[in-house]
Amino acid sequence: MVSLRKVYITIGAVFLVIILGLLAFTTWYTVDESDQAVILTFGKVEAGITEPGLHGKLPWPIQSVEKVSKETFSLQFGYEEKDGEIKGFPDETKMITGDENIVLADLVVQWKITDPSKFLFNADNPEEILYDATSASLRSIIGSSKIDDALTSGKAEIEADVRDLLATLIEKYDVGISITAVKLQDVELPNDEVRSAFTNVTDARETMNTKINEAGKYRNQKINEAKGEEDALISRAQGDKAARIEKARGDVAIFNSLYAEYRNNPEITRQRLVLETLDEVLPGTEIYIMNDDGNTLKYFPIRPLEKETPKPGTEGSDNQ
C-alpha cells in the first residue's frame, strides 16, 4: 500500500510538472519585427497582433498563435529564378493579343499579407489563387492590346492595367493579400523570324523618332534665327526712323533760319541759295562771273590760292 501510494504521488507530481510546463511555455509568445500574429481561441480567430515583442495569452489548448510574415513577396509568373539560373515556362506565358498575334509574356508581382486571418483561413492556398488571378489578368489585358503596344511603347500602360485588374480580383477573392507592384519582364514573339521582323520595325520606329527630333531641333533653330533677324531688322528700322526724324527736324530748323534771313534780305538770300546749290550739285567747279555782253569779268582768284600749299617758313613772313 505504501509503495503504491508513492507511485500515485510520483505520477501526480509528473503530471503537475507537465501541466505547469505547458502553462509556462504556452502562455507567452514573441512576435518579431518582420512577423504578425493571429490569436486563436479553440480554433476561432480572436485578434491580430502586429506589434513586435513579448505577449501573453491563455495556455494551450485554449489559445494558440499563428504567425505570418510582414515582408513583401515576389510572384514570378512564367519563369522561375533559382540559384542564378532562370527557367522559363513558355506554355504558361503564351497568349494572343487583340490583333490576333501570339506573344510570350512573363512578369513579377509584388504582394503583401495585409490581413493574416483571411490569408490563413479564407482559402486553402492563397498563393495559388494569386497565381491564377495573375494569369487571368495578364491574358485579359494582353488580349485587348495590340502587338505593337505589347512589344514597344505600351508596356507601361499594360503593367498599370494588369495591376488594377489583379488588385480588383484579389479584393473580390478576399484572401488578405494586397498587390503593391506589377512589372513586365519580357514580352517576346514565339519564333526567331517574326522576332527579327518586329525588331526591324522597332528600329525603324526609333529611327523615325530620331529624325523627327532632329527636324524639330532644326525647325526651332531656324525659328530662333529668323526671330533674331526680325529683331535686328526692327531695331535697324527704328534706328533709321529716329535718324530720319532728327534729320527732318534739322532740315526744318535750317529752313526756318533761311526763311527768317530771306524775309530780312530776299535778294541776298536768293543769290546765296543759288551759289550754295551750285556748289553742292557741282562740287569743285570753277565759277566765272560774266558781263551782260558775254565777256568774263576779272576777279580775285580765291580758289587757286586755297589749293596752294603754304611753303615751310612762309607763314611767319606773311604775318610780318
C-alpha positions in Angstrom: 0.0 0.0 0.0 2.8 2.4 0.8 4.7 1.8 -2.3 1.5 2.1 -4.5 0.7 5.4 -2.8 4.2 6.6 -3.6 3.7 5.7 -7.2 0.5 7.6 -7.4 2.2 10.6 -5.8 5.1 10.4 -8.2 2.7 10.1 -11.2 0.7 13.1 -9.9 3.8 15.1 -9.5 4.9 14.3 -13.0 1.6 15.4 -14.4 1.7 18.6 -12.4 5.1 19.4 -13.7 4.0 18.7 -17.2 0.9 20.9 -16.7 3.0 23.7 -15.2 5.5 23.4 -18.1 2.7 23.7 -20.6 1.4 26.7 -18.8 4.8 28.3 -18.7 5.7 27.6 -22.3 2.3 28.1 -24.0 1.2 31.3 -22.1 3.9 33.6 -23.5 4.9 34.1 -27.1 7.1 36.6 -29.1 6.4 38.5 -32.3 9.4 39.5 -34.4 9.5 42.8 -36.3 9.1 41.0 -39.6 6.1 39.0 -38.4 2.4 39.4 -37.5 0.4 37.0 -35.3 -3.1 35.8 -35.0 -4.6 34.6 -31.7 -7.0 31.5 -32.0 -9.3 30.5 -29.2 -10.4 26.9 -29.6 -9.6 27.4 -33.3 -11.6 30.6 -33.7 -9.8 33.8 -34.7 -9.9 36.3 -31.9 -7.4 39.1 -32.6 -4.3 40.0 -34.7 -1.1 41.2 -33.2 1.4 43.2 -35.3 3.4 44.9 -32.5 6.8 43.2 -32.0 7.8 42.0 -28.6 6.7 39.6 -25.8 2.9 38.9 -25.5 0.7 36.8 -23.2 -2.3 34.5 -23.9 -4.2 31.7 -22.4 -2.4 28.4 -22.3 -2.7 25.7 -24.9 -5.1 24.1 -25.8 -7.4 27.1 -25.0 -5.5 29.6 -27.2 -2.9 29.2 -29.9 -0.8 31.5 -32.1 -0.3 31.5 -35.9 2.4 33.8 -37.4 2.8 35.1 -40.9 5.4 37.4 -42.4 5.0 41.2 -43.0 7.6 41.3 -45.8 6.9 41.9 -49.4 6.8 38.7 -51.5 7.5 38.2 -55.2 5.4 36.0 -57.5 7.3 35.1 -60.7 4.8 34.3 -63.4 6.0 32.4 -66.5 9.5 31.7 -65.2 11.5 30.6 -62.2 14.8 32.0 -61.0 16.8 29.8 -58.7 20.5 29.9 -57.8 21.1 32.5 -60.5 19.6 30.3 -63.2 16.3 31.2 -65.0 13.9 28.6 -66.2 11.1 29.6 -68.5 7.6 28.1 -68.9 6.5 29.1 -72.4 3.3 27.1 -72.2 2.1 29.3 -69.4 3.2 32.6 -70.9 1.9 32.1 -74.5 -1.1 34.3 -75.2 -3.0 36.0 -78.0 -3.1 39.8 -78.5 -6.1 41.8 -79.5 -4.9 41.8 -83.2 -4.6 38.0 -83.1 -0.8 37.7 -82.7 0.9 35.3 -80.4 3.3 36.6 -77.8 5.2 35.2 -74.8 4.7 37.5 -71.7 6.0 37.0 -68.2 6.0 39.3 -65.2 6.7 39.7 -61.5 4.0 40.6 -58.9 5.0 42.2 -55.6 2.4 41.4 -52.9 2.0 41.5 -49.1 -0.2 39.9 -46.5 -2.4 42.6 -45.1 -5.0 40.5 -43.2 -3.4 37.4 -41.6 -6.7 35.8 -40.5 -8.1 35.9 -44.0 -4.8 34.7 -45.5 -4.8 31.8 -43.1 -8.4 30.7 -43.1 -10.3 32.1 -46.1 -8.6 29.9 -48.7 -6.6 26.6 -48.7 -3.9 28.1 -50.9 -4.0 31.9 -51.3 -0.7 31.9 -53.3 -2.2 29.6 -55.9 -5.3 31.9 -56.1 -2.9 34.8 -56.6 -1.1 33.0 -59.4 -4.3 32.1 -61.2 -5.6 35.7 -60.8 -2.3 37.0 -62.2 -2.6 34.7 -65.3 -6.2 35.7 -65.9 -5.4 39.5 -65.5 -2.4 39.4 -67.8 -4.2 37.4 -70.5 -7.2 39.7 -70.3 -5.1 42.9 -70.8 -2.8 41.4 -73.5 -5.9 40.1 -75.3 -7.3 43.6 -75.6 -3.9 45.2 -76.6 -2.2 45.4 -80.0 1.1 43.6 -80.5 3.0 46.8 -81.2 1.9 48.2 -77.8 2.9 44.9 -76.1 6.4 44.8 -77.7 7.3 48.6 -77.7 5.9 51.7 -76.1 2.7 50.3 -74.5 4.3 48.2 -71.8 3.9 50.7 -69.0 0.2 51.1 -69.8 -0.2 47.3 -69.9 1.5 47.0 -66.5 -0.8 49.6 -64.9 -3.9 47.9 -66.4 -2.8 44.4 -65.2 -2.1 45.8 -61.7 -5.6 47.4 -61.5 -7.4 44.3 -62.7 -5.4 42.0 -60.5 -6.0 44.2 -57.4 -9.7 44.1 -58.2 -9.8 40.3 -58.5 -7.8 39.8 -55.3 -10.1 42.1 -53.4 -13.1 40.1 -54.6 -11.5 36.8 -53.5 -10.9 38.3 -50.0 -7.8 36.3 -49.1 -6.0 39.0 -47.1 -3.5 39.9 -49.9 -2.7 43.4 -51.4 -0.8 44.0 -54.6 2.0 46.5 -54.4 3.6 46.4 -57.9 3.4 44.6 -61.3 6.4 44.6 -63.6 6.6 43.0 -67.1 9.8 41.2 -67.5 9.8 40.1 -71.2 7.3 40.3 -74.0 8.6 38.3 -76.9 7.5 36.7 -80.1 7.4 32.9 -80.3 9.9 32.4 -83.2 13.1 34.0 -84.5 11.8 35.1 -87.9 8.8 37.0 -86.5 11.0 38.4 -83.7 13.5 39.7 -86.3 10.8 41.4 -88.3 9.4 43.2 -85.3 13.0 44.1 -84.3 13.3 45.8 -87.7 10.0 47.6 -87.1 11.2 48.8 -83.7 14.5 50.0 -85.2 12.6 51.8 -88.0 10.3 53.5 -85.4 13.3 54.6 -83.3 15.0 56.0 -86.5 11.7 57.8 -87.3 11.6 59.3 -83.8 15.2 60.4 -84.1 14.6 62.1 -87.4 11.5 63.8 -86.1 13.5 65.1 -83.1 16.3 66.3 -85.4 13.8 68.0 -87.6 12.2 69.7 -84.6 15.6 70.8 -83.4 16.4 72.2 -86.9 13.0 73.9 -87.0 13.5 75.6 -83.6 17.0 76.7 -84.7 15.7 78.3 -87.8 12.8 79.9 -86.0 15.2 81.4 -83.5 17.5 82.6 -86.3 14.5 84.2 -88.1 13.4 85.8 -84.9 16.8 87.2 -84.3 16.9 88.6 -87.9 13.5 90.0 -87.4 14.5 91.8 -84.2 17.6 93.1 -85.9 15.6 94.5 -88.8 13.1 96.1 -86.5 15.9 97.6 -84.4 17.6 98.9 -87.6 14.3 100.3 -88.9 13.7 102.0 -85.6 17.2 103.5 -85.8 16.6 104.7 -89.4 13.3 106.1 -88.3 14.8 108.1 -85.5 17.7 109.3 -87.7 15.3 110.5 -90.4 13.1 112.2 -87.9 16.1 114.0 -86.5 17.3 114.9 -90.0 13.8 116.2 -90.8 13.8 118.3 -87.7 17.3 119.7 -88.6 16.1 120.5 -92.2 13.0 122.2 -90.7 15.3 124.3 -88.4 17.6 125.2 -91.3 14.6 126.1 -93.5 13.1 128.3 -90.7 16.5 130.0 -90.3 16.8 130.6 -94.1 13.2 131.8 -94.2 14.0 134.3 -91.5 17.0 135.6 -93.4 15.0 135.7 -96.6 12.4 137.9 -95.0 15.1 140.3 -94.0 17.2 140.3 -97.3 15.4 138.5 -100.0 17.8 139.2 -102.8 21.0 138.3 -101.0 19.5 135.2 -99.6 18.3 134.1 -103.0 21.8 134.5 -104.6 23.3 132.7 -101.6 21.0 129.8 -102.1 21.8 129.6 -105.8 25.5 129.6 -105.2 25.3 127.0 -102.4 23.1 124.8 -104.5 25.6 125.1 -107.5 28.4 124.2 -105.1 26.5 121.3 -103.8 25.4 119.9 -107.2 28.7 120.6 -108.9 31.4 120.4 -106.3 34.9 121.5 -107.4 33.6 123.5 -110.4 35.2 126.9 -111.2 32.7 129.8 -111.2 33.1 132.6 -113.7 31.3 135.9 -113.4 30.4 137.4 -116.9 29.1 140.7 -118.1 25.9 141.1 -119.9 27.8 141.2 -123.2 29.3 137.8 -122.5 32.8 138.9 -121.5 34.4 137.4 -118.4 35.0 139.7 -115.6 38.3 139.7 -113.9 38.0 138.6 -110.2 40.4 137.8 -107.5 41.4 134.1 -107.8 40.5 132.8 -104.4 40.1 129.1 -105.2 43.6 128.6 -106.7 45.0 130.3 -103.7 43.1 127.9 -101.4 44.5 124.9 -103.2 48.1 126.1 -102.9 50.0 124.6 -100.0 52.0 127.1 -97.9 55.7 126.7 -98.1 57.7 126.0 -95.0 58.8 129.2 -93.3 56.5 131.5 -95.3 53.8 131.6 -92.7 55.8 133.7 -90.4 56.9 136.1 -93.2 53.3 136.7 -94.3 52.5 137.6 -90.8 55.2 140.2 -90.9 
